[in-house]
Amino acid sequence: MNVASLPRKPESSLAGISLATVAAFAATGLLIYLAAEASVKVLAAVLSGAICLIGAYFTGNPRLYWLWCLMLTIPLDLSKRFGTVFLKMGGESSYRIEISDVFLLALAVYLARDIWTDRIPGLHIPKVTFVWILIMLLGCCWAAFGTWRLTAAQEVVRMFKLMILFLVITNELRSPRRVLHCAAGLSLGLVAEAIVGLIQYFNRAHLGLDLLGETLKTQTAILAASSVEGEHVFRASAFLSHPNLFGIFLAVLLPVVIGAFLLRLGKGYKLFFLCSAVLGMAALIVTLSRSGWMSFAAAFALLMLLMILHPGLRRRSLLAAALATLALVTISGFFAEQILQRIFSSRDAAMLGRAEYIRDAWGMIEVKPVLGWGLNSYVFAVPPFTQYGAKGAAKHYRNWIPPVHNIYLLWWAETGVIGLALHLAFFASIVWTGIGNLRVKDEVLFTVNAACLSGMLAFFVDGFFSFSLRFNSLLRVYWVLAGIMLAVHYWRLRQHVSAPALNPAGQLLSVSERGQDRLGIFPMHPHPGRP
């Protein structure tokens, strides 16, 4: 499929939407940066909202503009918190409204309008959603009867918001062009974060944008002193709160950028995706995140394998693989000293600490292996299992107890083997859907789906080294990728239902009969001509 040959509408232009989005959020960022007092922050919020509305008006397609805004804001931690705030990691720490929720709500309103006016027959609700609902119901039980009720309730609310994001993306992306816009919006978000990360690295300075998710100045200093033996290094984190989180963010989305570069697009778009890939790989290196590097290596290898196996993309994929490898080697050569230091001179304390966290998690699992200690309760339940004891752990970790750096053990410790099985079943179902989508004939959908599958592999690898799937920014990326794959799945089913089909008697099936036949409820006679 040649995307360049599709009929182009001014309001659907990638360039127009992207420029409007960048302008709006550049002005928004400037206003937030200048806001130093509470009253000024309120004014900045009002003006930022006005800028976004003006941008939506001038693009001529507000719905598409909100989609771009959503993709651009999903990595940001900018939010308004309510009620009790827990100073902890490993799960939701408060009730909150995040900046991305505003654009998610706007898209949800559009979908509701489409259903109300019969523009679409209804919502696609993937069966895998009910697996997630089961985990939420377990969380509700802990919120009602558990030891740590409030923190479990906060996590359930976050899970509900993520489910809404999943359903909105699944139902919003109803065409290859809309899927491409979503991928381009993710790419623009990657570019924004990569530029911020590179600015941090080359300035070796904290930008003072903690409000947007930048790593705290004190934490930046600790990372600089504790990452490489005998050296003071700077690790970029952009607005992802930690260099390792920034690393997995880039590792997951770089396949999307590289895949989009392979599509038949105009030269301007090709240049955009190429520059995005180069900036993203450079930023990935300056995170000095070994888990991010390994995750990207696995994701890139899978992407190239899937693209090379596609007959129409094989030649372009080989060329892209060569260009990406050349770019990576060139960038790595520029940062060779930092890479070698991080690989061969990293402090042993980091690995010893991870091993200690794993022992603590296994101690929790051995006591409650089936039902676990409760959703979002890890840091409250783990102190007695540490070598410092219940009272000593708070003192040793200065009331900032780290969760186990392994998402699978974290799920098991909190939700038991039942919750772990449900989490893995959800993950496997999404991946299986993506594998089924490899049969799609549309090049845009095949490429984006392959990139999302590669991103899921990056999450899977990273899960053994971190708990990134417990941070809002990475969770939203995960659910967007899952939503894209389900959107491709439903597009494929609609194409299958709309294609001409015959029953065993040689008669043309109606559209409704074809849909029934695919669902297994159409009465098919085993012998032609028999009633």
C-alpha positions as CSV (number, residue, x, y, z in Angstrom):
1,M,0.0,0.0,0.0
2,N,1.4,3.4,-1.0
3,V,0.5,5.8,1.7
4,A,1.6,8.7,-0.5
5,S,-1.1,7.7,-3.0
6,L,-4.0,8.1,-0.5
7,P,-6.2,11.1,-1.0
8,R,-4.9,13.8,1.2
9,K,-7.0,16.3,3.0
10,P,-5.5,19.5,4.4
11,E,-7.0,18.8,7.8
12,S,-5.4,15.4,7.9
13,S,-1.9,16.5,7.0
14,L,0.8,14.9,9.2
15,A,2.9,18.0,8.9
16,G,0.0,20.4,9.8
17,I,-1.2,18.5,12.8
18,S,2.4,17.9,14.1
19,L,3.4,21.6,13.7
20,A,0.2,22.8,15.5
21,T,0.8,20.3,18.3
22,V,4.4,21.3,18.7
23,A,3.5,25.0,18.8
24,A,0.8,24.5,21.3
25,F,2.9,22.4,23.7
26,A,5.9,24.6,23.3
27,A,3.9,27.6,24.4
28,T,2.4,25.4,27.2
29,G,5.8,24.3,28.4
30,L,7.1,27.9,28.4
31,L,4.1,29.0,30.5
32,I,4.6,26.2,33.0
33,Y,8.3,26.9,33.2
34,L,7.7,30.5,33.9
35,A,5.1,29.7,36.6
36,A,6.7,30.1,40.0
37,E,3.7,31.0,42.2
38,A,0.5,29.2,42.7
39,S,-1.6,32.0,41.2
40,V,0.7,32.1,38.2
41,K,0.3,28.4,37.7
42,V,-3.4,28.7,37.6
43,L,-3.1,31.4,35.0
44,A,-0.6,29.2,33.0
45,A,-3.1,26.3,33.1
46,V,-5.9,28.5,31.7
47,L,-3.7,30.0,29.0
48,S,-2.4,26.6,28.1
49,G,-5.9,25.3,27.7
50,A,-6.8,28.2,25.5
51,I,-3.7,27.6,23.3
52,C,-4.7,24.0,22.9
53,L,-8.2,25.0,21.8
54,I,-6.9,27.5,19.4
55,G,-4.6,24.9,17.9
56,A,-7.5,22.5,17.5
57,Y,-9.5,25.2,15.7
58,F,-6.8,26.1,13.2
59,T,-5.9,22.5,12.3
60,G,-9.4,22.1,11.0
61,N,-9.6,18.6,12.5
62,P,-9.9,18.8,16.3
63,R,-10.4,15.1,16.7
64,L,-7.2,14.2,15.0
65,Y,-5.5,17.1,16.9
66,W,-6.6,15.6,20.3
67,L,-5.2,12.2,19.2
68,W,-1.8,13.9,18.5
69,C,-2.0,15.7,21.8
70,L,-2.7,12.5,23.6
71,M,0.3,10.7,22.1
72,L,2.5,13.7,22.9
73,T,1.5,13.9,26.5
74,I,1.4,10.2,27.6
75,P,5.0,10.3,28.8
76,L,4.4,13.4,30.9
77,D,3.9,13.2,34.7
78,L,2.1,16.6,34.9
79,S,-0.9,16.0,37.1
80,K,-3.2,17.3,39.8
81,R,-3.2,15.0,42.9
82,F,-6.1,14.6,45.3
83,G,-6.4,13.2,48.8
84,T,-3.6,11.3,50.5
85,V,-0.3,11.0,48.7
86,F,2.0,8.1,49.4
87,L,5.7,8.8,48.9
88,K,6.6,5.5,47.4
89,M,7.4,3.6,44.2
90,G,6.0,0.5,42.6
91,G,2.5,1.6,42.0
92,E,0.0,4.5,42.1
93,S,0.7,6.9,44.9
94,S,-2.5,9.1,44.8
95,Y,-5.7,9.9,43.0
96,R,-4.8,12.2,40.2
97,I,-5.9,13.9,37.0
98,E,-3.1,13.9,34.4
99,I,-2.7,16.1,31.4
100,S,-3.2,13.2,29.1
101,D,-6.6,12.5,30.7
102,V,-7.9,15.8,29.2
103,F,-7.3,14.6,25.6
104,L,-8.4,11.1,26.4
105,L,-11.7,12.5,27.6
106,A,-12.1,14.6,24.4
107,L,-11.6,11.4,22.2
108,A,-14.0,9.5,24.4
109,V,-16.7,12.2,23.9
110,Y,-16.2,11.9,20.1
111,L,-16.7,8.1,20.3
112,A,-19.8,8.6,22.5
113,R,-21.2,11.0,19.9
114,D,-20.5,8.5,17.1
115,I,-22.4,5.8,18.9
116,W,-25.3,8.2,19.8
117,T,-25.7,9.3,16.1
118,D,-25.2,5.8,14.7
119,R,-22.0,6.6,12.9
120,I,-20.6,3.5,14.4
121,P,-22.7,0.5,15.6
122,G,-21.0,0.4,19.0
123,L,-17.8,-0.1,20.8
124,H,-15.4,-2.9,20.2
125,I,-14.7,-4.4,23.6
126,P,-11.8,-7.0,23.2
127,K,-12.3,-10.2,25.2
128,V,-8.9,-9.6,26.8
129,T,-10.4,-6.6,28.6
130,F,-12.3,-9.0,30.9
131,V,-9.0,-10.4,32.1
132,W,-8.0,-6.9,33.2
133,I,-11.4,-6.5,34.8
134,L,-10.7,-9.6,36.9
135,I,-7.5,-8.1,38.2
136,M,-9.4,-4.9,39.0
137,L,-12.0,-7.0,40.9
138,L,-9.2,-8.6,42.9
139,G,-8.0,-5.1,43.7
140,C,-11.5,-4.0,44.8
141,C,-11.5,-6.9,47.2
142,W,-8.2,-5.7,48.7
143,A,-9.5,-2.2,48.8
144,A,-12.6,-3.4,50.7
145,F,-11.1,-6.0,53.0
146,G,-7.3,-5.8,52.8
147,T,-4.7,-4.3,55.2
148,W,-3.7,-1.4,52.9
149,R,-7.0,-0.4,51.4
150,L,-6.4,3.2,50.2
151,T,-3.4,2.4,48.1
152,A,-5.2,-0.6,46.6
153,A,-8.1,1.7,45.7
154,Q,-5.8,4.2,44.1
155,E,-4.3,1.5,41.9
156,V,-7.8,0.3,40.9
157,V,-8.6,3.8,39.8
158,R,-5.5,3.9,37.7
159,M,-6.2,0.5,36.2
160,F,-9.7,1.8,35.2
161,K,-8.2,4.8,33.5
162,L,-5.8,2.6,31.6
163,M,-8.7,0.4,30.4
164,I,-10.5,3.5,29.1
165,L,-7.3,4.5,27.2
166,F,-7.1,1.0,25.7
167,L,-10.8,1.0,24.6
168,V,-10.5,4.5,23.1
169,I,-7.4,3.7,21.1
170,T,-8.9,0.4,19.9
171,N,-12.1,2.1,18.7
172,E,-10.6,5.4,17.5
173,L,-8.1,3.9,15.0
174,R,-10.5,2.7,12.4
175,S,-8.4,3.2,9.3
176,P,-4.7,2.7,8.2
177,R,-4.3,6.5,8.0
178,R,-5.5,7.0,11.5
179,V,-3.2,4.3,12.7
180,L,-0.3,6.1,10.9
181,H,-1.3,9.4,12.6
182,C,-1.1,7.6,16.0
183,A,2.3,6.2,15.2
184,A,3.5,9.6,14.0
185,G,2.2,11.2,17.2
186,L,4.2,8.7,19.3
187,S,7.2,9.5,17.2
188,L,6.8,13.2,17.8
189,G,6.6,12.4,21.6
190,L,9.9,10.4,21.3
191,V,11.6,13.3,19.5
192,A,10.5,15.8,22.2
193,E,11.8,13.6,25.0
194,A,15.0,12.8,23.1
195,I,15.8,16.4,22.5
196,V,15.2,17.2,26.2
197,G,17.4,14.3,27.2
198,L,20.2,15.4,24.9
199,I,20.0,18.9,26.2
200,Q,20.3,17.6,29.7
201,Y,23.3,15.5,28.7
202,F,25.3,18.1,26.9
203,N,24.6,20.7,29.5
204,R,25.2,18.3,32.4
205,A,22.6,20.2,34.2
206,H,19.2,19.8,35.8
207,L,16.6,21.9,33.9
208,G,14.3,22.6,36.9
209,L,11.3,21.0,35.2
210,D,10.4,18.6,38.0
211,L,6.7,19.4,37.4
212,L,6.9,17.7,34.0
213,G,8.6,14.6,35.3
214,E,12.3,15.5,35.2
215,T,14.4,13.5,37.7
216,L,14.9,15.4,40.9
217,K,18.2,17.3,41.2
218,T,19.2,15.2,44.3
219,Q,18.5,12.0,42.5
220,T,20.4,13.1,39.4
221,A,23.5,13.7,41.7
222,I,23.1,10.3,43.3
223,L,22.9,8.6,39.9
224,A,25.9,10.5,38.6
225,A,28.0,9.3,41.6
226,S,26.8,5.7,41.8
227,S,26.6,4.4,38.2
228,V,30.2,4.0,37.2
229,E,33.1,3.0,39.5
230,G,35.5,5.9,40.2
231,E,33.7,8.2,37.7
232,H,31.2,11.0,37.9
233,V,28.8,10.5,35.0
234,F,25.6,12.2,33.9
235,R,22.6,10.1,32.9
236,A,19.8,11.8,30.9
237,S,16.2,11.1,31.9
238,A,14.2,13.7,30.0
239,F,10.7,13.9,31.6
240,L,10.5,10.1,32.4
241,S,11.6,10.5,36.1
242,H,14.6,8.1,35.8
243,P,17.2,7.3,33.1
244,N,16.2,3.6,33.1
245,L,12.6,4.6,32.5
246,F,13.7,6.9,29.7
247,G,15.7,4.0,28.3
248,I,12.8,1.6,28.1
249,F,10.6,4.4,26.7
250,L,13.0,4.8,23.8
251,A,13.6,1.1,23.4
252,V,9.8,0.5,23.0
253,L,9.1,3.4,20.6
254,L,12.2,3.3,18.4
255,P,10.8,0.3,16.5
256,V,7.7,2.4,15.7
257,V,9.9,5.2,14.3
258,I,12.1,2.8,12.3
259,G,9.1,0.9,11.0
260,A,7.4,4.2,9.8
261,F,10.6,5.1,8.0
262,L,10.1,2.0,5.8
263,L,6.7,3.1,4.6
264,R,6.2,4.7,1.2
265,L,5.9,8.3,2.4
266,G,6.9,11.6,1.1
267,K,10.5,12.8,1.4
268,G,9.7,15.2,4.2
269,Y,8.2,12.4,6.3
270,K,11.0,10.1,5.5
271,L,13.4,12.8,6.8
272,F,11.3,13.3,9.9
273,F,11.4,9.6,10.8
274,L,15.0,9.2,10.0
275,C,15.9,12.2,12.3
276,S,13.7,10.8,14.9
277,A,15.5,7.4,14.8
278,V,18.9,9.1,15.0
279,L,17.9,11.4,17.9
280,G,16.2,8.4,19.7
281,M,19.3,6.2,19.4
282,A,21.6,9.0,20.6
283,A,19.3,9.6,23.6
284,L,19.1,5.9,24.4
285,I,22.9,5.8,24.7
286,V,23.1,8.8,27.0
287,T,20.6,7.2,29.4
288,L,23.4,4.7,30.2
289,S,20.6,2.2,30.8
290,R,21.9,-1.3,30.2
291,S,18.3,-2.7,30.5
292,G,17.2,-0.2,27.9
293,W,20.1,-1.2,25.6
294,M,19.2,-4.9,25.8
295,S,15.5,-4.3,25.4
296,F,16.1,-2.2,22.2
297,A,18.5,-4.8,20.8
298,A,15.8,-7.5,21.2
299,A,13.0,-5.3,19.8
300,F,15.1,-4.1,16.8
301,A,16.1,-7.7,16.0
302,L,12.4,-8.9,16.0
303,L,11.3,-5.9,13.9
304,M,13.9,-6.5,11.2
305,L,13.0,-10.3,11.2
306,L,9.3,-9.6,10.8
307,M,9.9,-6.9,8.1
308,I,12.3,-9.1,6.1
309,L,9.8,-11.9,6.1
310,H,7.2,-9.6,4.4
311,P,7.7,-10.0,0.6
312,G,6.8,-6.4,-0.1
313,L,9.0,-4.9,2.6
314,R,12.0,-7.2,2.4
315,R,14.2,-5.0,0.2
316,R,13.4,-1.8,2.1
317,S,13.9,-3.7,5.4
318,L,17.4,-4.8,4.5
319,L,18.3,-1.3,3.5
320,A,16.8,0.1,6.7
321,A,18.6,-2.5,8.8
322,A,21.9,-1.4,7.1
323,L,21.2,2.3,7.7
324,A,20.1,1.8,11.3
325,T,23.1,-0.4,12.0
326,L,25.4,2.2,10.5
327,A,23.7,5.0,12.4
328,L,23.9,3.1,15.6
329,V,27.6,2.2,15.1
330,T,28.4,5.9,14.3
331,I,26.5,7.2,17.4
332,S,28.0,4.5,19.6
333,G,31.5,5.5,18.3
334,F,30.8,9.0,19.4
335,F,29.8,7.8,22.9
336,A,32.2,4.8,23.0
337,E,34.0,5.9,26.2
338,Q,30.7,6.2,28.2
339,I,29.3,2.9,26.8
340,L,32.5,1.0,27.7
341,Q,32.6,2.5,31.2
342,R,29.0,1.6,31.8
343,I,29.4,-2.0,30.7
344,F,32.7,-2.8,32.3
345,S,33.1,-0.3,35.1
346,S,29.6,-0.2,36.6
347,R,29.4,-0.3,40.4
348,D,28.8,-3.8,41.9
349,A,26.5,-2.2,44.5
350,A,23.7,-1.8,41.9
351,M,23.7,-5.6,41.1
352,L,24.0,-6.6,44.7
353,G,21.1,-4.3,45.6
354,R,18.9,-5.9,42.9
355,A,19.8,-9.4,44.2
356,E,18.9,-8.3,47.7
357,Y,15.5,-7.0,46.5
358,I,14.8,-10.3,44.8
359,R,15.5,-12.2,48.0
360,D,13.1,-9.9,49.8
361,A,10.4,-10.6,47.2
362,W,10.8,-14.3,47.4
363,G,10.4,-14.1,51.1
364,M,7.1,-12.4,50.6
365,I,6.0,-14.9,48.0
366,E,6.8,-17.9,50.2
367,V,4.5,-16.6,53.0
368,K,1.5,-15.7,50.7
369,P,2.1,-17.5,47.3
370,V,-1.6,-17.8,46.2
371,L,-3.3,-14.5,46.9
372,G,-0.4,-12.2,47.7
373,W,-0.2,-9.3,50.0
374,G,-2.5,-7.0,48.2
375,L,-2.5,-4.8,45.1
376,N,-0.1,-1.9,45.3
377,S,1.1,-2.9,48.8
378,Y,4.7,-4.1,48.1
379,V,6.7,-1.3,49.8
380,F,4.3,-1.5,52.9
381,A,4.6,-5.3,53.2
382,V,8.3,-5.9,52.4
383,P,10.1,-4.3,55.5
384,P,9.9,-7.4,57.7
385,F,11.4,-9.5,54.9
386,T,14.5,-7.3,54.5
387,Q,17.7,-7.9,56.2
388,Y,17.2,-4.7,58.2
389,G,13.9,-5.7,59.8
390,A,10.6,-3.9,59.9
391,K,12.0,-0.8,61.8
392,G,15.5,-0.9,60.3
393,A,14.3,-0.9,56.7
394,A,12.7,2.5,57.0
395,K,15.8,4.0,58.5
396,H,18.2,2.3,56.1
397,Y,16.2,3.3,53.0
398,R,15.2,6.7,54.5
399,N,11.5,5.9,54.2
400,W,11.9,5.4,50.4
401,I,11.9,1.6,50.2
402,P,12.6,0.3,46.7
403,P,10.4,-2.4,45.1
404,V,11.9,-5.5,43.6
405,H,13.4,-4.7,40.2
406,N,11.5,-7.5,38.5
407,I,7.9,-6.8,37.4
408,Y,7.0,-10.5,37.4
409,L,8.1,-11.0,41.0
410,L,6.3,-7.7,41.9
411,W,3.0,-9.0,40.5
412,W,3.4,-12.3,42.2
413,A,4.3,-10.8,45.6
414,E,1.3,-8.4,45.5
415,T,-1.4,-10.4,43.7
416,G,-0.2,-14.0,44.3
417,V,0.1,-16.7,41.7
418,I,-3.5,-16.0,40.6
419,G,-2.8,-12.3,39.8
420,L,0.5,-13.2,38.1
421,A,-1.3,-15.7,35.9
422,L,-3.9,-13.1,35.0
423,H,-1.2,-10.5,34.2
424,L,0.7,-12.9,32.0
425,A,-2.5,-14.1,30.3
426,F,-3.3,-10.5,29.4
427,F,0.1,-9.9,28.0
428,A,0.1,-13.2,26.1
429,S,-3.4,-12.4,24.6
430,I,-2.2,-9.1,23.3
431,V,0.9,-10.6,21.8
432,W,-1.1,-13.4,20.2
433,T,-3.4,-10.9,18.6
434,G,-0.4,-9.1,17.2
435,I,0.9,-12.3,15.8
436,G,-2.4,-13.0,14.1
437,N,-2.2,-9.5,12.6
438,L,0.9,-10.5,10.7
439,R,-1.5,-11.8,8.1
440,V,-2.8,-8.3,7.3
441,K,-2.1,-7.2,3.7
442,D,-2.0,-3.5,4.3
443,E,1.6,-2.4,4.5
444,V,0.9,0.4,7.0
445,L,-1.0,-1.8,9.4
446,F,1.5,-4.7,9.0
447,T,4.5,-2.4,9.7
448,V,2.9,-0.6,12.7
449,N,1.7,-3.9,14.2
450,A,5.2,-5.4,13.8
451,A,6.6,-2.4,15.5
452,C,4.1,-2.8,18.4
453,L,5.0,-6.5,18.7
454,S,8.7,-5.5,18.9
455,G,7.8,-2.9,21.6
456,M,6.0,-5.6,23.6
457,L,9.2,-7.7,23.4
458,A,11.1,-4.8,24.8
459,F,8.7,-4.6,27.7
460,F,9.0,-8.3,28.3
461,V,12.8,-8.2,28.4
462,D,12.8,-5.1,30.6
463,G,10.5,-6.7,33.0
464,F,13.3,-9.0,34.3
465,F,15.3,-5.9,35.3
466,S,12.9,-3.3,36.4
467,F,9.3,-2.5,37.4
468,S,8.7,0.1,34.6
469,L,5.2,-1.3,34.1
470,R,4.2,0.3,37.4
471,F,5.0,3.9,36.2
472,N,2.1,5.8,34.6
473,S,4.1,7.1,31.6
474,L,5.3,3.6,30.6
475,L,2.0,2.0,31.4
476,R,0.2,4.4,29.0
477,V,2.7,3.6,26.2
478,Y,2.1,-0.1,26.9
479,W,-1.7,0.3,26.6
480,V,-1.5,2.4,23.5
481,L,0.6,-0.2,21.7
482,A,-1.9,-2.9,22.9
483,G,-4.8,-0.7,21.6
484,I,-3.1,-0.3,18.2
485,M,-2.8,-4.0,17.8
486,L,-6.4,-4.6,18.7
487,A,-7.4,-1.8,16.3
488,V,-5.5,-3.6,13.5
489,H,-7.2,-6.8,14.5
490,Y,-10.7,-5.3,14.2
491,W,-9.8,-3.6,10.9
492,R,-8.7,-7.0,9.6
493,L,-12.0,-8.6,10.7
494,R,-14.0,-5.8,9.1
495,Q,-12.2,-6.4,5.8
496,H,-12.8,-10.1,6.1
497,V,-16.5,-9.6,6.7
498,S,-16.9,-7.1,3.8
499,A,-15.1,-9.4,1.3
500,P,-17.2,-11.6,-1.1
501,A,-17.9,-15.0,0.4
502,L,-19.8,-18.1,-0.7
503,N,-21.4,-20.9,1.3
504,P,-20.9,-24.5,0.5
505,A,-23.9,-24.4,-1.9
506,G,-22.1,-21.7,-3.9
507,Q,-24.4,-18.9,-2.9
508,L,-23.2,-15.5,-2.1
509,L,-23.4,-14.7,1.7
510,S,-24.8,-11.4,2.9
511,V,-22.7,-9.2,5.0
512,S,-24.6,-10.2,8.2
513,E,-24.3,-13.9,7.3
514,R,-20.6,-13.5,6.7
515,G,-20.2,-12.0,10.2
516,Q,-22.3,-14.8,11.7
517,D,-20.2,-17.4,9.8
518,R,-17.0,-15.9,11.2
519,L,-18.4,-16.0,14.7
520,G,-19.3,-19.7,14.2
521,I,-23.1,-19.2,14.4
522,F,-24.0,-19.4,10.7
523,P,-25.6,-22.8,9.9
524,M,-23.3,-24.4,7.3
525,H,-24.7,-27.5,5.6
526,P,-22.0,-30.2,5.0
527,H,-23.2,-31.1,1.5
528,P,-24.1,-28.5,-1.2
529,G,-27.7,-28.6,-2.3
530,R,-29.0,-30.3,0.9
531,P,-31.4,-28.5,3.1
